[in-house]
Structures are given as C-alpha cells and as structure tokens.
Amino acid sequence: MATPIGNLADLSLRAIHCLGLVDALACEDTRQGGALLRHLGLHKPLLALHQHNEREASAAVLARLAAGERVAYASDAGTPAISDPGAVLVREAVAAGYRVLPLPGPSSAATALSVAGDTQAQGFAFVGFLPTKAGERRTALQSVLALEAQSQLLFEAPHRIVELISLLAELGPERRVTVCRELTKQFEQVHTAEAATLPAWMAADAQRQRGEFVLVLHARAPQALAEDALPAEALRVLRLLMAELPLKQAVALAAQISGAPRNRLYDAGLAIKNGANAED
C-alpha cells in the first residue's frame, strides 16, 4: 500500500480503511509503520520487512496468510517496490496462490513528473538511484543522458546531491532539469533550469542541499535532436568500429574519420550498445 511521502494528509481513505481491517502490518521500518498506525489511532502487530531480510520476512508473512490473516505491506514512504522493498513479497505471495491487492497513492516519482512541465517528453523512464562509485556513476549518467526523447527520473540522497548536480552540469549542461526537494513536506522546493546553472544555484543557499531529492531530466526538444543528429556515414563508421573495438576507442577513431563531434558519437555509441544489450 502507498503511504505519504511527507504530508500525512495524502494517505487515502481506502488505505485508512484497509489498515483498520488487516490483522498485521509488514513494513520497511517498524518505527515508521508504528507512527503511522498511532496517527490513525490503530494498534496492529508490526513485521519488519526491508531490503536486508525481505526473503525471510516474506516467509513470515506467508505463514500469517496461511493462517487466514490479512496482511498489508508499506514501505517507509510512497509506493512499495519502486526503489523500495516489496517486489519479493508480491512475487512470493502470488506464487503461493494468494491475492495481492494494490492500494495506490503517493509516489515521489509521479509527483515530480506532474510538476516538471516537460512538454517535449515522449514518455518517461524511471532510473532511481545511480551507482555510488564515481566511475560507474559517470557511465550510468552518460547512458541516461543519451536517452533524449524521454523524461528521466532520478533519486538522490542529500550527501550526494552536489556531486550529482556537478556531474549533470559537466555531461549535459544544456539539458533542463527539475530539482524537487522534500516533496509534500514543510520545506518543499521545486526548481527548473538548465543543468549548467544548477551548481551555482545550489551553492547560493545551503538549505538547497538538504532533504530527499527527485530530479527530472527533461527530454530534448525535437528541433535540438534534429540539429544534433549525426550524419548517416558517421553512424555507419561508428557501428563498424564498435564491432571490433571497445566503445571509447571506436568513438575516438570514428571522430577522426568522420569529423563528427566526439560527445555525440559517444552518446550514439551508448544508445547502440544499450539497444544491443536489450535485444540479448
């Protein structure tokens, strides 16, 4: 079941009704789940089910279901199984023949999309948290930026937001980004600007570096995509070289041969590589 991402008033009437009916509440953090129940004046047994014990805790939930109990599951905030535990429990419950009912409601991803105003996007892709290691993080963000026709949704923690903003400004300075901070909470903030301007904006006020973040990378306008499109011959050369060489080496040689911009060739190479992996 979906729970508030900040404002308790966002809990749906159906969720409140179901919490009153269930025999137990499985939750990512029993402190959070307990606080929610106390807010509603309810008292239910709490079962801890988080990323470190999801398989074992799912078995405990199934045991309760086998005994005829009704059990709800709630992650700390938002909708379960979206960068949160829950998917394993759902899979195991369905496999065991139990009915799983979704209780929709708050989602930081959907909330951020609704306020981003990305009119150019052809759909969206949920990325979530990028890798924490610097090299993997850079490579992952380059792949994300290569998908230019969609909005891209990223999550980030406060202790890494400055690093992510700086990397965005370096790799995609012209891309528009909506930075959502503390959505639905008291100090909620939404700011949309080109990535190149975001480091200075964030540095201007230390408060802007605090809280939980959702970033929406806007799609590039069709006109910009057309202007940056690579010549067919440059793409042909790149594909031939990629069949025999690592990506960086293929891009370097393709740039020398075709005269096409290296950064555009690299983006195209990532898209080709990701497309091939998807087909596999």
C-alpha positions in Angstrom: 0.0 0.0 0.0 1.2 3.5 -0.8 1.9 5.8 2.2 2.6 9.5 2.4 6.0 10.8 1.2 5.8 13.6 3.7 2.3 15.0 4.3 0.1 12.6 6.3 -3.0 14.1 4.7 -2.1 12.4 1.5 -3.0 8.9 2.9 -6.0 7.8 1.0 -9.3 6.9 2.7 -9.1 3.4 1.2 -5.7 2.9 2.8 -7.0 4.0 6.2 -10.0 1.6 5.8 -7.7 -1.3 4.9 -5.3 -0.6 7.7 -8.3 -0.9 10.0 -9.2 -4.3 8.5 -5.8 -6.1 8.4 -4.5 -8.3 11.1 -0.9 -7.2 10.8 1.2 -4.6 9.0 4.5 -5.6 7.4 6.7 -2.5 6.9 10.1 -1.4 5.9 10.7 0.2 9.2 8.5 -0.7 12.2 9.2 2.8 13.7 7.6 4.4 10.6 4.8 1.9 10.5 4.1 2.3 14.2 4.0 6.1 13.9 1.5 5.8 11.0 -0.8 3.5 13.0 -0.6 5.7 16.1 -1.5 8.7 14.0 -4.7 6.8 12.9 -5.4 5.5 16.4 -4.8 1.9 15.4 -2.9 -0.9 17.0 -1.7 -3.8 14.9 1.2 -6.3 15.1 4.2 -5.0 13.1 6.5 -7.2 11.0 9.9 -5.7 9.8 10.4 -6.4 6.0 13.2 -4.5 4.5 16.0 -4.9 1.8 18.2 -7.0 4.1 15.6 -9.5 5.2 12.9 -9.5 2.5 13.1 -13.2 1.7 12.9 -14.4 5.3 10.3 -11.8 6.3 8.2 -12.7 3.2 8.1 -16.3 4.5 6.7 -15.0 7.8 4.0 -13.0 6.0 3.1 -16.1 4.0 2.8 -18.1 7.3 0.3 -15.5 8.5 -1.7 -15.6 5.3 -1.8 -19.4 5.5 -3.3 -19.0 9.0 -6.1 -16.9 7.4 -4.8 -13.5 8.4 -4.9 -10.4 6.2 -1.6 -8.5 6.0 -0.8 -5.1 4.5 2.7 -4.0 3.4 4.0 -0.4 3.5 7.5 0.9 2.7 8.7 4.0 4.6 7.2 6.4 2.1 5.5 6.3 -1.3 4.6 3.2 -3.3 6.4 -0.1 -2.4 8.7 -1.8 -4.9 9.7 1.5 -6.6 13.3 1.8 -5.3 11.9 0.2 -2.1 11.3 -3.4 -0.9 8.1 -5.1 -1.8 8.6 -6.9 -5.1 9.9 -10.1 -3.5 6.9 -10.3 -1.1 4.5 -9.8 -4.0 6.2 -12.4 -6.1 6.2 -15.0 -3.3 2.6 -14.3 -2.3 1.3 -14.6 -5.9 3.4 -17.8 -6.4 1.8 -19.2 -3.3 -1.7 -18.5 -4.7 -2.7 -15.5 -2.6 -4.4 -12.5 -4.0 -2.4 -9.3 -3.9 -4.3 -6.0 -3.9 -2.6 -2.8 -4.9 -3.5 0.3 -2.8 -2.4 3.3 -5.0 -1.5 6.6 -3.6 1.6 8.8 -3.1 4.6 8.4 -5.3 7.6 10.8 -5.4 8.3 9.8 -9.0 4.8 10.6 -10.2 4.6 13.8 -8.0 7.9 15.1 -9.5 6.7 14.4 -13.1 3.5 16.2 -12.5 5.3 19.4 -11.5 8.2 19.3 -14.0 6.2 20.5 -17.0 8.2 18.6 -19.6 6.1 19.1 -22.7 8.7 17.6 -25.1 8.9 14.2 -23.5 7.8 11.1 -25.3 7.1 9.1 -22.1 9.4 8.7 -19.2 11.9 6.3 -17.7 12.4 5.6 -14.1 16.2 5.5 -13.2 16.1 5.7 -9.4 19.5 6.0 -7.6 22.7 6.0 -9.7 25.7 3.8 -8.6 27.7 5.3 -5.8 31.2 4.6 -7.2 32.4 7.5 -9.3 33.3 5.7 -12.5 30.1 3.7 -12.6 28.1 6.8 -11.7 29.5 8.7 -14.6 28.9 5.9 -17.1 25.4 5.4 -15.9 24.6 9.1 -16.2 26.0 9.2 -19.7 23.6 6.4 -20.6 20.7 8.2 -19.1 21.6 11.5 -20.9 21.8 9.5 -24.2 18.0 8.7 -23.9 17.0 12.2 -25.0 13.4 11.7 -26.1 12.1 10.8 -22.6 11.9 12.4 -19.2 14.4 10.6 -16.9 13.6 10.3 -13.1 16.5 10.1 -10.7 16.5 9.8 -6.9 19.4 11.2 -4.8 20.4 11.5 -1.1 21.5 14.8 0.4 25.1 13.8 0.9 25.5 13.1 -2.8 23.3 15.7 -4.4 26.1 18.3 -5.0 28.2 15.6 -6.8 25.3 14.6 -9.0 24.4 18.2 -9.9 28.1 18.9 -10.8 28.2 15.8 -13.0 25.0 16.8 -14.7 26.4 20.3 -15.4 29.5 18.7 -16.9 27.9 16.0 -19.0 24.7 17.7 -20.1 25.0 21.4 -19.5 22.2 22.3 -21.9 19.6 19.8 -20.5 16.8 21.2 -18.5 16.4 19.7 -15.1 13.7 19.9 -12.5 15.1 19.6 -9.0 12.4 18.5 -6.4 13.4 18.7 -2.8 11.4 17.5 0.2 8.2 16.9 -1.9 5.0 17.5 0.1 7.0 18.4 3.2 7.2 21.8 5.0 10.3 22.9 3.1 9.3 21.6 -0.3 11.1 23.2 -3.2 10.9 22.8 -7.0 13.4 24.5 -9.3 13.7 24.0 -13.1 16.7 25.3 -15.0 19.5 24.3 -17.4 21.9 21.9 -15.7 24.8 24.3 -16.3 23.3 26.8 -13.8 22.4 24.3 -11.1 25.8 24.1 -9.2 25.7 27.9 -8.6 22.0 27.9 -7.7 22.6 25.1 -5.1 25.7 26.7 -3.7 23.9 30.0 -3.1 21.8 28.5 -0.3 23.0 25.7 2.0 19.3 24.7 2.6 19.0 23.6 -1.0 21.4 20.7 -0.3 19.2 19.2 2.4 16.5 16.7 2.3 15.4 14.0 -0.2 15.7 14.7 -3.9 13.9 13.7 -7.1 15.4 15.0 -10.3 13.6 15.1 -13.6 15.9 15.3 -16.6 13.8 16.9 -19.4 13.7 15.5 -22.9 15.4 17.5 -25.5 13.3 19.4 -28.0 12.8 17.6 -31.3 14.5 20.6 -33.1 17.6 20.2 -30.9 17.7 16.5 -31.6 17.4 17.1 -35.3 20.2 19.7 -35.2 22.5 17.4 -33.3 21.7 14.3 -35.4 24.8 12.5 -36.7 25.3 12.0 -40.4 24.5 8.5 -41.6 28.1 7.9 -42.7 29.4 8.8 -39.2 27.0 6.3 -37.7 27.9 3.6 -40.2 31.6 4.1 -39.4 30.9 4.0 -35.6 28.9 0.8 -35.9 31.7 -0.9 -37.9 34.3 0.1 -35.4 32.2 -0.9 -32.4 32.0 -4.4 -33.8 35.8 -4.7 -33.4 36.8 -2.2 -30.7 35.9 -1.0 -27.2 33.5 1.9 -27.2 35.9 4.7 -26.3 38.4 3.6 -28.9 35.7 3.2 -31.5 34.4 6.7 -30.8 37.9 8.3 -31.0 38.6 6.7 -34.4 35.1 7.5 -35.7 35.6 11.1 -34.7 38.9 11.3 -36.6 37.5 9.6 -39.7 34.1 11.3 -39.9 34.8 14.7 -38.3 31.6 14.3 -36.2 31.7 15.6 -32.6 33.1 13.0 -30.2 30.5 13.6 -27.5 27.6 13.0 -30.0 29.4 9.9 -31.2 29.8 8.6 -27.7 26.1 9.2 -26.9 25.2 7.4 -30.1 27.5 4.5 -29.2 25.9 4.1 -25.8 22.5 4.0 -27.3 23.7 1.4 -29.9 25.3 -0.7 -27.1 22.2 -0.4 -24.8 20.0 -1.4 -27.7 22.1 -4.5 -28.4 22.0 -5.5 -24.8 18.3 -5.1 -24.6 17.9 -7.4 -27.6 20.1 -10.0 -25.9 
